Amino acid sequence: MRLLTWTAALAVTLVAHPALAATPSDGADAVAGLMAIGILIAAYFFPAIIALLRGHHNTLAIFLLNLFFGWTFFGWLGALIWAATVVQRPIEYRMVHDERVRCSRF
């Protein structure tokens, strides 16, 4: 809630005081700003991206932890550690002589 208040206060300040507003440019500043925002979003969701790329069995839970608690260092670090844990694969079974046998993963 505090973040929303500060964001609204900053927006009102920029609108009310034209000297603080950005000056017209050729568009390069806008491109650089959008690239910076994209990099920051990717860095924020890095644990969720890692979990998705690794095919982690708890990708949704890692994403939600990252989304809601990633703004704290410990929430982001916890999501990153969780994304780096071992991925559980389903156990494969084969029928051998009418008997269910667990297959080796090696």
C-alpha positions as CSV (number, residue, x, y, z in Angstrom):
1,M,0.0,0.0,0.0
2,R,2.9,2.3,0.8
3,L,4.4,1.7,-2.7
4,L,1.1,2.7,-4.3
5,T,1.0,5.9,-2.2
6,W,4.5,6.8,-3.1
7,T,3.9,6.1,-6.8
8,A,0.8,8.2,-6.9
9,A,2.6,11.1,-5.1
10,L,5.4,10.9,-7.6
11,A,3.0,11.0,-10.5
12,V,1.1,14.0,-9.1
13,T,4.4,15.8,-8.5
14,L,5.6,15.2,-12.1
15,V,2.3,16.4,-13.5
16,A,2.0,19.4,-11.3
17,H,5.5,20.6,-11.8
18,P,6.4,20.8,-15.5
19,A,10.1,21.4,-14.8
20,L,10.4,17.9,-13.3
21,A,8.8,16.3,-16.4
22,A,11.0,14.7,-19.1
23,T,12.1,16.9,-22.0
24,P,11.2,15.9,-25.6
25,S,13.8,13.6,-27.2
26,D,14.3,11.6,-30.3
27,G,12.9,8.4,-28.8
28,A,16.2,6.9,-27.8
29,D,15.5,7.6,-24.1
30,A,12.2,5.8,-24.4
31,V,13.8,2.7,-25.9
32,A,16.5,2.7,-23.3
33,G,13.9,3.1,-20.6
34,L,11.8,0.2,-21.9
35,M,14.9,-2.0,-22.2
36,A,15.8,-1.1,-18.6
37,I,12.3,-2.0,-17.4
38,G,12.4,-5.3,-19.3
39,I,15.8,-6.2,-17.8
40,L,14.6,-5.3,-14.3
41,I,11.4,-7.4,-14.7
42,A,13.5,-10.3,-16.0
43,A,15.9,-10.0,-13.0
44,Y,12.9,-9.9,-10.6
45,F,11.3,-13.0,-12.1
46,F,14.7,-14.8,-12.6
47,P,13.8,-17.6,-10.1
48,A,10.5,-18.3,-11.9
49,I,12.2,-18.2,-15.3
50,I,14.8,-20.7,-14.1
51,A,12.1,-23.0,-12.7
52,L,10.1,-22.8,-15.9
53,L,13.2,-23.6,-18.1
54,R,14.2,-26.5,-15.9
55,G,10.7,-28.0,-15.9
56,H,10.4,-27.9,-12.1
57,H,7.4,-29.7,-10.7
58,N,6.6,-26.6,-8.5
59,T,6.9,-23.9,-11.1
60,L,3.6,-22.3,-10.3
61,A,4.4,-22.2,-6.5
62,I,7.8,-20.7,-7.2
63,F,6.3,-18.1,-9.5
64,L,3.7,-17.1,-6.8
65,L,6.4,-16.9,-4.1
66,N,8.5,-14.8,-6.4
67,L,5.5,-12.6,-7.3
68,F,4.2,-11.9,-3.8
69,F,7.4,-12.1,-1.7
70,G,10.2,-11.5,-4.3
71,W,10.3,-7.8,-3.4
72,T,12.0,-8.9,-0.1
73,F,15.5,-10.2,-0.5
74,F,14.7,-13.3,1.4
75,G,11.6,-14.1,-0.7
76,W,13.6,-13.7,-3.9
77,L,16.5,-15.8,-2.6
78,G,14.1,-18.5,-1.3
79,A,12.4,-18.7,-4.7
80,L,15.9,-18.9,-6.4
81,I,17.0,-21.7,-4.1
82,W,13.7,-23.6,-4.6
83,A,14.0,-23.2,-8.3
84,A,17.5,-24.7,-8.2
85,T,16.5,-27.8,-6.2
86,V,16.2,-31.2,-7.8
87,V,13.4,-31.7,-10.3
88,Q,11.3,-34.7,-9.5
89,R,10.5,-36.9,-12.5
90,P,7.6,-39.3,-12.6
91,I,8.6,-42.9,-11.9
92,E,8.4,-45.1,-14.9
93,Y,7.1,-48.6,-14.7
94,R,7.2,-51.4,-17.3
95,M,5.4,-54.6,-17.5
96,V,7.9,-57.6,-17.4
97,H,6.3,-61.0,-17.5
98,D,3.0,-59.7,-16.3
99,E,4.6,-58.0,-13.4
100,R,5.0,-54.3,-12.7
101,V,8.7,-53.4,-12.3
102,R,10.2,-50.1,-11.5
103,C,12.7,-48.9,-14.1
104,S,16.1,-47.6,-13.2
105,R,16.9,-44.0,-14.0
106,F,20.5,-44.8,-14.8
